[in-house]
Amino acid sequence: MGSPPASEWTGVLLSTLLEETGIDPKAKWIIAEGADSPTPCIAACLCSRPWTTPWLALYQNGERIQPGQGYPMRLWLPGYEGNMNVKYLRPAHAHRKPGR
């Protein structure tokens, strides 16, 4: 599959997906949880510049993400260190402020 930094990741912008769901337009933060962390929560700003907008990775090197890389999807947070990306994405919730 290749190492994550050397891989080609493809998916969908989180903002595009959230617009389709009809979330509160005043919501500017997403609280995301991953199943692989003892404290599975991160707040990401949805009002970022386009090149730092969070997105959902669905494919790695043209194939569905494998279990070791966060199947079924992984939340990528451009501008953050790789360990901040959320693998094994569980429920995510949109909020007006960065806290719960």
Secondary structure, 3 states (H helix, E strand, C coil): CCCHHHCCEEEEEHHHHHHHHCCCCCCCEEEEEECCCCCCCEEEECCCCHHHCCEEEEEECCEECCHHHCCCCEEECCCCCHHHCECCEEEEEEECCCCC
